Amino acid sequence: MTPEQAEQLDLFDRAQLEHVLRICCQYDTRTEAGRRLFGVSRRRKKRADDTTHLNKYLKAFGLNWEQVQSLRYR
C-alpha cells in the first residue's frame, strides 16, 4: 500500500490497519499474529482459521504477509 492509498482510507480503517501491521511485525508467523489478533472471535467459532482470516484482512488492503514482514526491518 502506498502512502497515497493510505491517505484514501478513513481514519478508523487507517488506525486499525496500523495496529494490525504493528502486531504482525511482532510475530514470526501468520499463525502467531492471527492468534493474537483474533483470539476473542476464535473462541466463538466452531473452527478457527486465524491464518486465513489474517490473509483476507491484509488482502483487502492490497497487502500480503511477505510485504508486512518486510516492514520489520525498516
C-alpha positions as CSV (number, residue, x, y, z in Angstrom):
1,M,0.0,0.0,0.0
2,T,1.4,3.4,-1.0
3,P,1.2,6.5,1.2
4,E,-1.3,7.9,-1.3
5,Q,-3.5,4.8,-0.9
6,A,-3.3,5.1,2.9
7,E,-4.4,8.7,2.7
8,Q,-7.6,7.5,1.0
9,L,-8.6,5.4,4.0
10,D,-11.0,6.5,6.7
11,L,-9.2,7.5,9.9
12,F,-10.7,4.4,11.6
13,D,-9.5,2.0,8.9
14,R,-6.1,3.5,8.9
15,A,-5.7,3.3,12.7
16,Q,-6.9,-0.3,12.6
17,L,-4.6,-1.3,9.8
18,E,-1.6,0.4,11.6
19,H,-2.4,-1.6,14.7
20,V,-2.7,-4.9,12.7
21,L,0.6,-4.2,11.0
22,R,2.3,-3.4,14.3
23,I,1.1,-6.8,15.7
24,C,2.1,-8.7,12.6
25,C,5.6,-7.3,12.9
26,Q,5.9,-8.6,16.4
27,Y,5.4,-12.2,15.4
28,D,7.4,-14.6,13.1
29,T,4.3,-16.4,11.7
30,R,0.9,-15.6,10.4
31,T,-0.5,-18.2,12.9
32,E,1.0,-16.4,15.9
33,A,-0.1,-13.0,14.7
34,G,-3.6,-14.3,13.9
35,R,-4.0,-15.9,17.3
36,R,-3.1,-12.6,18.9
37,L,-5.4,-10.5,16.6
38,F,-8.4,-12.8,16.5
39,G,-8.2,-14.6,19.9
40,V,-11.6,-13.5,21.2
41,S,-13.6,-14.2,18.0
42,R,-11.8,-17.5,17.6
43,R,-13.5,-18.8,20.7
44,R,-16.9,-18.2,19.3
45,K,-16.2,-20.2,16.1
46,K,-16.5,-24.0,15.6
47,R,-13.3,-24.0,13.5
48,A,-10.6,-21.4,13.9
49,D,-8.5,-20.4,10.9
50,D,-6.7,-17.3,12.0
51,T,-4.2,-17.5,9.2
52,T,-6.9,-17.4,6.5
53,H,-8.7,-14.6,8.4
54,L,-5.5,-12.5,8.6
55,N,-4.7,-13.2,4.9
56,K,-8.1,-12.0,3.9
57,Y,-7.8,-8.9,6.0
58,L,-4.4,-8.0,4.5
59,K,-5.6,-8.7,1.0
60,A,-8.5,-6.2,1.5
61,F,-5.8,-3.6,1.7
62,G,-3.7,-5.0,-1.1
63,L,-1.1,-6.5,1.2
64,N,0.3,-9.9,1.9
65,W,2.3,-11.5,4.7
66,E,5.7,-11.1,3.0
67,Q,5.1,-7.4,2.5
68,V,4.1,-6.9,6.1
69,Q,7.1,-8.9,7.3
70,S,9.5,-6.7,5.2
71,L,8.3,-3.8,7.4
72,R,10.1,-5.4,10.4
73,Y,13.5,-4.5,9.0
74,R,12.8,-0.8,8.2
